Amino acid sequence: MSPYDAQWLLRSDPRTAIVATREVVLPPFHMAQALHRTLRPRERVLALYYHGLGYAALTEKALILLSIGGGRPRGSRGLW
């Protein structure tokens, strides 16, 4: 998958569209898919972060950490 596939996936979903147009560094396609699986309906992503070890998505209700566990990307939700 190319970086454009992840960009298209994130820009085509209303929950991630706004942040995908602002961010310079977007997660790879498999991480974008994991983010979409983890997001709840109508839960909007406010910011995406990359820190060398992985990606995180800040939403209105949670911080979602994206990691590769067991060979498959997954999202872990921390609520507040």
Gaussian input, Z-matrix of N, CA and C with variables (Angstrom, degrees):
# hf/3-21g

backbone

0 1
 N
 C     1     B1
 C     2     B2     1     A1
 N     3     B3     2     A2     1     D1
 C     4     B4     3     A3     2     D2
 C     5     B5     4     A4     3     D3
 N     6     B6     5     A5     4     D4
 C     7     B7     6     A6     5     D5
 C     8     B8     7     A7     6     D6
 N     9     B9     8     A8     7     D7
 C    10    B10     9     A9     8     D8
 C    11    B11    10    A10     9     D9
 N    12    B12    11    A11    10    D10
 C    13    B13    12    A12    11    D11
 C    14    B14    13    A13    12    D12
 N    15    B15    14    A14    13    D13
 C    16    B16    15    A15    14    D14
 C    17    B17    16    A16    15    D15
 N    18    B18    17    A17    16    D16
 C    19    B19    18    A18    17    D17
 C    20    B20    19    A19    18    D18
 N    21    B21    20    A20    19    D19
 C    22    B22    21    A21    20    D20
 C    23    B23    22    A22    21    D21
 N    24    B24    23    A23    22    D22
 C    25    B25    24    A24    23    D23
 C    26    B26    25    A25    24    D24
 N    27    B27    26    A26    25    D25
 C    28    B28    27    A27    26    D26
 C    29    B29    28    A28    27    D27
 N    30    B30    29    A29    28    D28
 C    31    B31    30    A30    29    D29
 C    32    B32    31    A31    30    D30
 N    33    B33    32    A32    31    D31
 C    34    B34    33    A33    32    D32
 C    35    B35    34    A34    33    D33
 N    36    B36    35    A35    34    D34
 C    37    B37    36    A36    35    D35
 C    38    B38    37    A37    36    D36
 N    39    B39    38    A38    37    D37
 C    40    B40    39    A39    38    D38
 C    41    B41    40    A40    39    D39
 N    42    B42    41    A41    40    D40
 C    43    B43    42    A42    41    D41
 C    44    B44    43    A43    42    D42
 N    45    B45    44    A44    43    D43
 C    46    B46    45    A45    44    D44
 C    47    B47    46    A46    45    D45
 N    48    B48    47    A47    46    D46
 C    49    B49    48    A48    47    D47
 C    50    B50    49    A49    48    D48
 N    51    B51    50    A50    49    D49
 C    52    B52    51    A51    50    D50
 C    53    B53    52    A52    51    D51
 N    54    B54    53    A53    52    D52
 C    55    B55    54    A54    53    D53
 C    56    B56    55    A55    54    D54
 N    57    B57    56    A56    55    D55
 C    58    B58    57    A57    56    D56
 C    59    B59    58    A58    57    D57
 N    60    B60    59    A59    58    D58
 C    61    B61    60    A60    59    D59
 C    62    B62    61    A61    60    D60
 N    63    B63    62    A62    61    D61
 C    64    B64    63    A63    62    D62
 C    65    B65    64    A64    63    D63
 N    66    B66    65    A65    64    D64
 C    67    B67    66    A66    65    D65
 C    68    B68    67    A67    66    D66
 N    69    B69    68    A68    67    D67
 C    70    B70    69    A69    68    D68
 C    71    B71    70    A70    69    D69
 N    72    B72    71    A71    70    D70
 C    73    B73    72    A72    71    D71
 C    74    B74    73    A73    72    D72
 N    75    B75    74    A74    73    D73
 C    76    B76    75    A75    74    D74
 C    77    B77    76    A76    75    D75
 N    78    B78    77    A77    76    D76
 C    79    B79    78    A78    77    D77
 C    80    B80    79    A79    78    D78
 N    81    B81    80    A80    79    D79
 C    82    B82    81    A81    80    D80
 C    83    B83    82    A82    81    D81
 N    84    B84    83    A83    82    D82
 C    85    B85    84    A84    83    D83
 C    86    B86    85    A85    84    D84
 N    87    B87    86    A86    85    D85
 C    88    B88    87    A87    86    D86
 C    89    B89    88    A88    87    D87
 N    90    B90    89    A89    88    D88
 C    91    B91    90    A90    89    D89
 C    92    B92    91    A91    90    D90
 N    93    B93    92    A92    91    D91
 C    94    B94    93    A93    92    D92
 C    95    B95    94    A94    93    D93
 N    96    B96    95    A95    94    D94
 C    97    B97    96    A96    95    D95
 C    98    B98    97    A97    96    D96
 N    99    B99    98    A98    97    D97
 C   100   B100    99    A99    98    D98
 C   101   B101   100   A100    99    D99
 N   102   B102   101   A101   100   D100
 C   103   B103   102   A102   101   D101
 C   104   B104   103   A103   102   D102
 N   105   B105   104   A104   103   D103
 C   106   B106   105   A105   104   D104
 C   107   B107   106   A106   105   D105
 N   108   B108   107   A107   106   D106
 C   109   B109   108   A108   107   D107
 C   110   B110   109   A109   108   D108
 N   111   B111   110   A110   109   D109
 C   112   B112   111   A111   110   D110
 C   113   B113   112   A112   111   D111
 N   114   B114   113   A113   112   D112
 C   115   B115   114   A114   113   D113
 C   116   B116   115   A115   114   D114
 N   117   B117   116   A116   115   D115
 C   118   B118   117   A117   116   D116
 C   119   B119   118   A118   117   D117
 N   120   B120   119   A119   118   D118
 C   121   B121   120   A120   119   D119
 C   122   B122   121   A121   120   D120
 N   123   B123   122   A122   121   D121
 C   124   B124   123   A123   122   D122
 C   125   B125   124   A124   123   D123
 N   126   B126   125   A125   124   D124
 C   127   B127   126   A126   125   D125
 C   128   B128   127   A127   126   D126
 N   129   B129   128   A128   127   D127
 C   130   B130   129   A129   128   D128
 C   131   B131   130   A130   129   D129
 N   132   B132   131   A131   130   D130
 C   133   B133   132   A132   131   D131
 C   134   B134   133   A133   132   D132
 N   135   B135   134   A134   133   D133
 C   136   B136   135   A135   134   D134
 C   137   B137   136   A136   135   D135
 N   138   B138   137   A137   136   D136
 C   139   B139   138   A138   137   D137
 C   140   B140   139   A139   138   D138
 N   141   B141   140   A140   139   D139
 C   142   B142   141   A141   140   D140
 C   143   B143   142   A142   141   D141
 N   144   B144   143   A143   142   D142
 C   145   B145   144   A144   143   D143
 C   146   B146   145   A145   144   D144
 N   147   B147   146   A146   145   D145
 C   148   B148   147   A147   146   D146
 C   149   B149   148   A148   147   D147
 N   150   B150   149   A149   148   D148
 C   151   B151   150   A150   149   D149
 C   152   B152   151   A151   150   D150
 N   153   B153   152   A152   151   D151
 C   154   B154   153   A153   152   D152
 C   155   B155   154   A154   153   D153
 N   156   B156   155   A155   154   D154
 C   157   B157   156   A156   155   D155
 C   158   B158   157   A157   156   D156
 N   159   B159   158   A158   157   D157
 C   160   B160   159   A159   158   D158
 C   161   B161   160   A160   159   D159
 N   162   B162   161   A161   160   D160
 C   163   B163   162   A162   161   D161
 C   164   B164   163   A163   162   D162
 N   165   B165   164   A164   163   D163
 C   166   B166   165   A165   164   D164
 C   167   B167   166   A166   165   D165
 N   168   B168   167   A167   166   D166
 C   169   B169   168   A168   167   D167
 C   170   B170   169   A169   168   D168
 N   171   B171   170   A170   169   D169
 C   172   B172   171   A171   170   D170
 C   173   B173   172   A172   171   D171
 N   174   B174   173   A173   172   D172
 C   175   B175   174   A174   173   D173
 C   176   B176   175   A175   174   D174
 N   177   B177   176   A176   175   D175
 C   178   B178   177   A177   176   D176
 C   179   B179   178   A178   177   D177
 N   180   B180   179   A179   178   D178
 C   181   B181   180   A180   179   D179
 C   182   B182   181   A181   180   D180
 N   183   B183   182   A182   181   D181
 C   184   B184   183   A183   182   D182
 C   185   B185   184   A184   183   D183
 N   186   B186   185   A185   184   D184
 C   187   B187   186   A186   185   D185
 C   188   B188   187   A187   186   D186
 N   189   B189   188   A188   187   D187
 C   190   B190   189   A189   188   D188
 C   191   B191   190   A190   189   D189
 N   192   B192   191   A191   190   D190
 C   193   B193   192   A192   191   D191
 C   194   B194   193   A193   192   D192
 N   195   B195   194   A194   193   D193
 C   196   B196   195   A195   194   D194
 C   197   B197   196   A196   195   D195
 N   198   B198   197   A197   196   D196
 C   199   B199   198   A198   197   D197
 C   200   B200   199   A199   198   D198
 N   201   B201   200   A200   199   D199
 C   202   B202   201   A201   200   D200
 C   203   B203   202   A202   201   D201
 N   204   B204   203   A203   202   D202
 C   205   B205   204   A204   203   D203
 C   206   B206   205   A205   204   D204
 N   207   B207   206   A206   205   D205
 C   208   B208   207   A207   206   D206
 C   209   B209   208   A208   207   D207
 N   210   B210   209   A209   208   D208
 C   211   B211   210   A210   209   D209
 C   212   B212   211   A211   210   D210
 N   213   B213   212   A212   211   D211
 C   214   B214   213   A213   212   D212
 C   215   B215   214   A214   213   D213
 N   216   B216   215   A215   214   D214
 C   217   B217   216   A216   215   D215
 C   218   B218   217   A217   216   D216
 N   219   B219   218   A218   217   D217
 C   220   B220   219   A219   218   D218
 C   221   B221   220   A220   219   D219
 N   222   B222   221   A221   220   D220
 C   223   B223   222   A222   221   D221
 C   224   B224   223   A223   222   D222
 N   225   B225   224   A224   223   D223
 C   226   B226   225   A225   224   D224
 C   227   B227   226   A226   225   D225
 N   228   B228   227   A227   226   D226
 C   229   B229   228   A228   227   D227
 C   230   B230   229   A229   228   D228
 N   231   B231   230   A230   229   D229
 C   232   B232   231   A231   230   D230
 C   233   B233   232   A232   231   D231
 N   234   B234   233   A233   232   D232
 C   235   B235   234   A234   233   D233
 C   236   B236   235   A235   234   D234
 N   237   B237   236   A236   235   D235
 C   238   B238   237   A237   236   D236
 C   239   B239   238   A238   237   D237

   B1=1.4509
   B2=1.5285
   B3=1.2853
   B4=1.4637
   B5=1.5266
   B6=1.3437
   B7=1.4678
   B8=1.5290
   B9=1.3210
   B10=1.4625
   B11=1.5240
   B12=1.3336
   B13=1.4681
   B14=1.5232
   B15=1.3320
   B16=1.4585
   B17=1.5231
   B18=1.3231
   B19=1.4650
   B20=1.5308
   B21=1.3200
   B22=1.4674
   B23=1.5256
   B24=1.3426
   B25=1.4607
   B26=1.5265
   B27=1.3153
   B28=1.4649
   B29=1.5283
   B30=1.3190
   B31=1.4696
   B32=1.5181
   B33=1.3203
   B34=1.4665
   B35=1.5323
   B36=1.3236
   B37=1.4632
   B38=1.5303
   B39=1.3300
   B40=1.4682
   B41=1.5308
   B42=1.3283
   B43=1.4659
   B44=1.5255
   B45=1.3327
   B46=1.4644
   B47=1.5243
   B48=1.3109
   B49=1.4682
   B50=1.5273
   B51=1.3138
   B52=1.4666
   B53=1.5231
   B54=1.3166
   B55=1.4600
   B56=1.5286
   B57=1.3168
   B58=1.4663
   B59=1.5241
   B60=1.3129
   B61=1.4629
   B62=1.5261
   B63=1.3432
   B64=1.4710
   B65=1.5206
   B66=1.3138
   B67=1.4655
   B68=1.5316
   B69=1.3255
   B70=1.4578
   B71=1.5244
   B72=1.3325
   B73=1.4638
   B74=1.5230
   B75=1.3174
   B76=1.4665
   B77=1.5238
   B78=1.3204
   B79=1.4733
   B80=1.5275
   B81=1.3348
   B82=1.4582
   B83=1.5289
   B84=1.3166
   B85=1.4621
   B86=1.5300
   B87=1.3353
   B88=1.4719
   B89=1.5288
   B90=1.3216
   B91=1.4692
   B92=1.5350
   B93=1.3227
   B94=1.4684
   B95=1.5282
   B96=1.3340
   B97=1.4696
   B98=1.5263
   B99=1.3303
   B100=1.4659
   B101=1.5254
   B102=1.3229
   B103=1.4622
   B104=1.5199
   B105=1.3189
   B106=1.4642
   B107=1.5225
   B108=1.3211
   B109=1.4665
   B110=1.5240
   B111=1.3220
   B112=1.4608
   B113=1.5241
   B114=1.3252
   B115=1.4667
   B116=1.5187
   B117=1.2975
   B118=1.4571
   B119=1.5270
   B120=1.3305
   B121=1.4636
   B122=1.5305
   B123=1.2976
   B124=1.4685
   B125=1.5291
   B126=1.3314
   B127=1.4711
   B128=1.5298
   B129=1.3134
   B130=1.4610
   B131=1.5226
   B132=1.3232
   B133=1.4602
   B134=1.5275
   B135=1.3314
   B136=1.4619
   B137=1.5246
   B138=1.3360
   B139=1.4580
   B140=1.5183
   B141=1.3254
   B142=1.4559
   B143=1.5201
   B144=1.3278
   B145=1.4512
   B146=1.5205
   B147=1.3269
   B148=1.4570
   B149=1.5182
   B150=1.3456
   B151=1.4543
   B152=1.5242
   B153=1.2965
   B154=1.4566
   B155=1.5108
   B156=1.3221
   B157=1.4596
   B158=1.5192
   B159=1.2988
   B160=1.4517
   B161=1.5141
   B162=1.2946
   B163=1.4558
   B164=1.5222
   B165=1.3138
   B166=1.4533
   B167=1.5210
   B168=1.3177
   B169=1.4604
   B170=1.5242
   B171=1.3093
   B172=1.4558
   B173=1.5217
   B174=1.3251
   B175=1.4578
   B176=1.5277
   B177=1.3057
   B178=1.4623
   B179=1.5277
   B180=1.3221
   B181=1.4656
   B182=1.5203
   B183=1.3327
   B184=1.4680
   B185=1.5191
   B186=1.3257
   B187=1.4572
   B188=1.5218
   B189=1.3150
   B190=1.4596
   B191=1.5204
   B192=1.3302
   B193=1.4550
   B194=1.5180
   B195=1.3105
   B196=1.4610
   B197=1.5160
   B198=1.3120
   B199=1.4580
   B200=1.5225
   B201=1.3208
   B202=1.4592
   B203=1.5198
   B204=1.3114
   B205=1.4600
   B206=1.5129
   B207=1.3004
   B208=1.4563
   B209=1.5197
   B210=1.3362
   B211=1.4554
   B212=1.5115
   B213=1.3146
   B214=1.4657
   B215=1.5300
   B216=1.3209
   B217=1.4581
   B218=1.5225
   B219=1.3229
   B220=1.4574
   B221=1.5179
   B222=1.3040
   B223=1.4472
   B224=1.5197
   B225=1.3140
   B226=1.4605
   B227=1.5089
   B228=1.3171
   B229=1.4523
   B230=1.5214
   B231=1.3383
   B232=1.4562
   B233=1.5145
   B234=1.3164
   B235=1.4625
   B236=1.5136
   B237=1.3231
   B238=1.4657
   B239=1.4699
   A1=109.49
   A2=114.89
   A3=119.64
   A4=110.31
   A5=117.13
   A6=119.46
   A7=112.08
   A8=116.72
   A9=120.27
   A10=112.39
   A11=116.86
   A12=120.13
   A13=110.62
   A14=116.93
   A15=121.09
   A16=110.17
   A17=115.87
   A18=120.28
   A19=110.42
   A20=116.75
   A21=120.46
   A22=110.81
   A23=116.66
   A24=121.10
   A25=110.75
   A26=117.04
   A27=120.71
   A28=111.96
   A29=117.67
   A30=120.66
   A31=113.01
   A32=117.75
   A33=119.97
   A34=112.97
   A35=117.95
   A36=121.85
   A37=108.74
   A38=118.52
   A39=120.71
   A40=113.77
   A41=117.68
   A42=120.64
   A43=111.99
   A44=117.27
   A45=121.17
   A46=113.15
   A47=118.14
   A48=121.41
   A49=113.43
   A50=117.75
   A51=120.21
   A52=110.83
   A53=117.01
   A54=119.97
   A55=111.14
   A56=118.50
   A57=121.73
   A58=111.66
   A59=118.12
   A60=120.12
   A61=112.03
   A62=117.67
   A63=121.50
   A64=113.21
   A65=117.61
   A66=121.38
   A67=111.94
   A68=114.68
   A69=121.05
   A70=110.32
   A71=116.57
   A72=121.73
   A73=108.48
   A74=115.53
   A75=121.10
   A76=109.36
   A77=117.05
   A78=119.15
   A79=110.94
   A80=116.86
   A81=119.70
   A82=111.07
   A83=115.81
   A84=122.27
   A85=112.03
   A86=118.35
   A87=120.16
   A88=111.48
   A89=118.05
   A90=120.67
   A91=110.43
   A92=117.09
   A93=120.44
   A94=110.13
   A95=116.71
   A96=120.05
   A97=110.80
   A98=117.18
   A99=120.76
   A100=110.55
   A101=117.06
   A102=120.88
   A103=110.43
   A104=117.67
   A105=120.97
   A106=112.31
   A107=117.17
   A108=119.96
   A109=111.39
   A110=117.25
   A111=121.90
   A112=112.59
   A113=117.03
   A114=120.52
   A115=111.39
   A116=114.99
   A117=120.83
   A118=109.50
   A119=117.44
   A120=119.25
   A121=110.66
   A122=116.16
   A123=125.01
   A124=113.74
   A125=118.43
   A126=121.18
   A127=107.93
   A128=116.87
   A129=122.43
   A130=110.72
   A131=116.11
   A132=121.94
   A133=108.51
   A134=116.19
   A135=121.69
   A136=112.12
   A137=117.63
   A138=121.48
   A139=110.27
   A140=115.03
   A141=122.32
   A142=107.84
   A143=116.71
   A144=121.94
   A145=109.91
   A146=115.89
   A147=122.56
   A148=107.41
   A149=117.32
   A150=119.39
   A151=113.68
   A152=118.27
   A153=121.33
   A154=114.05
   A155=117.51
   A156=120.91
   A157=112.26
   A158=117.02
   A159=120.65
   A160=111.71
   A161=115.28
   A162=122.52
   A163=110.21
   A164=114.92
   A165=121.46
   A166=108.05
   A167=116.36
   A168=122.34
   A169=108.45
   A170=116.10
   A171=121.78
   A172=107.86
   A173=116.63
   A174=120.90
   A175=108.61
   A176=115.35
   A177=120.47
   A178=111.62
   A179=117.71
   A180=122.16
   A181=115.05
   A182=118.84
   A183=119.42
   A184=111.62
   A185=113.84
   A186=122.05
   A187=105.57
   A188=117.16
   A189=122.20
   A190=108.31
   A191=115.98
   A192=121.40
   A193=108.58
   A194=115.80
   A195=120.93
   A196=108.52
   A197=116.71
   A198=121.38
   A199=109.32
   A200=114.19
   A201=119.73
   A202=107.08
   A203=115.80
   A204=121.33
   A205=109.49
   A206=117.23
   A207=120.39
   A208=112.66
   A209=117.18
   A210=120.94
   A211=114.57
   A212=118.08
   A213=121.00
   A214=109.15
   A215=118.18
   A216=119.70
   A217=111.05
   A218=115.49
   A219=119.41
   A220=108.65
   A221=115.31
   A222=121.71
   A223=110.29
   A224=115.67
   A225=121.84
   A226=107.94
   A227=116.30
   A228=121.84
   A229=110.51
   A230=115.34
   A231=121.41
   A232=108.09
   A233=117.92
   A234=121.64
   A235=111.53
   A236=115.33
   A237=120.42
   A238=110.28
   D1=142.89
   D2=179.17
   D3=-92.42
   D4=163.78
   D5=176.37
   D6=-59.62
   D7=-25.87
   D8=179.87
   D9=-70.10
   D10=-27.67
   D11=176.99
   D12=-64.80
   D13=-44.03
   D14=177.63
   D15=-65.57
   D16=-41.53
   D17=178.97
   D18=-60.69
   D19=-44.80
   D20=179.25
   D21=-63.26
   D22=-43.98
   D23=-179.49
   D24=-60.31
   D25=-46.59
   D26=-178.26
   D27=-70.23
   D28=-36.92
   D29=-179.21
   D30=-75.85
   D31=-21.16
   D32=-176.68
   D33=-87.38
   D34=-10.30
   D35=-179.96
   D36=-103.35
   D37=125.87
   D38=-177.83
   D39=-59.13
   D40=-24.12
   D41=-179.58
   D42=-72.23
   D43=-24.18
   D44=-176.75
   D45=-123.55
   D46=-1.27
   D47=-172.85
   D48=-61.84
   D49=-45.00
   D50=-175.64
   D51=-65.65
   D52=-47.36
   D53=-178.72
   D54=-67.55
   D55=-32.61
   D56=-179.25
   D57=-67.56
   D58=-27.60
   D59=178.12
   D60=-80.86
   D61=-21.41
   D62=-178.85
   D63=-92.03
   D64=-34.24
   D65=-171.82
   D66=-77.45
   D67=142.88
   D68=178.01
   D69=-87.33
   D70=-43.30
   D71=-179.14
   D72=-102.79
   D73=112.52
   D74=178.79
   D75=-107.03
   D76=149.91
   D77=178.59
   D78=-66.12
   D79=156.61
   D80=175.27
   D81=-64.35
   D82=166.89
   D83=-173.43
   D84=-54.29
   D85=-46.19
   D86=-177.26
   D87=-65.00
   D88=-31.43
   D89=176.53
   D90=-75.14
   D91=-35.73
   D92=176.66
   D93=-63.60
   D94=-39.28
   D95=176.25
   D96=-63.63
   D97=-42.09
   D98=178.82
   D99=-63.09
   D100=-38.57
   D101=177.31
   D102=-62.12
   D103=-45.17
   D104=179.74
   D105=-64.70
   D106=-34.58
   D107=176.47
   D108=-67.99
   D109=-31.56
   D110=-175.62
   D111=-84.41
   D112=-31.36
   D113=-178.79
   D114=-64.40
   D115=143.99
   D116=174.81
   D117=-88.20
   D118=161.77
   D119=177.94
   D120=-56.79
   D121=134.51
   D122=178.50
   D123=63.70
   D124=13.53
   D125=175.68
   D126=-85.46
   D127=116.37
   D128=-173.23
   D129=-93.92
   D130=136.62
   D131=176.37
   D132=-84.32
   D133=127.56
   D134=-179.31
   D135=-93.01
   D136=-33.59
   D137=-178.95
   D138=-158.07
   D139=151.02
   D140=173.88
   D141=-115.84
   D142=140.25
   D143=-179.23
   D144=-126.94
   D145=145.67
   D146=173.64
   D147=-130.21
   D148=131.16
   D149=-177.79
   D150=-131.77
   D151=24.89
   D152=178.01
   D153=90.53
   D154=-35.83
   D155=179.19
   D156=-96.16
   D157=-15.22
   D158=-178.97
   D159=166.63
   D160=-165.15
   D161=-177.06
   D162=-120.05
   D163=155.89
   D164=174.63
   D165=-139.40
   D166=147.68
   D167=177.44
   D168=-123.15
   D169=124.34
   D170=175.82
   D171=-92.36
   D172=123.07
   D173=178.21
   D174=-113.46
   D175=-176.27
   D176=179.08
   D177=-67.74
   D178=-23.63
   D179=-174.06
   D180=-122.71
   D181=-10.82
   D182=-172.04
   D183=-157.97
   D184=165.05
   D185=167.73
   D186=-109.87
   D187=118.23
   D188=-177.12
   D189=-103.37
   D190=119.15
   D191=177.33
   D192=-95.08
   D193=127.68
   D194=-179.63
   D195=-102.97
   D196=124.09
   D197=-179.17
   D198=-143.60
   D199=169.62
   D200=177.01
   D201=-106.03
   D202=113.01
   D203=179.36
   D204=-124.57
   D205=125.07
   D206=-179.44
   D207=67.22
   D208=25.87
   D209=178.21
   D210=84.25
   D211=-8.34
   D212=-178.87
   D213=-120.93
   D214=129.78
   D215=178.49
   D216=-61.69
   D217=143.72
   D218=178.54
   D219=-147.17
   D220=161.54
   D221=176.94
   D222=-112.17
   D223=137.08
   D224=175.85
   D225=-113.62
   D226=130.81
   D227=-172.94
   D228=-103.49
   D229=127.03
   D230=172.28
   D231=-112.35
   D232=115.62
   D233=-175.16
   D234=-94.87
   D235=156.43
   D236=169.59
   D237=-137.60

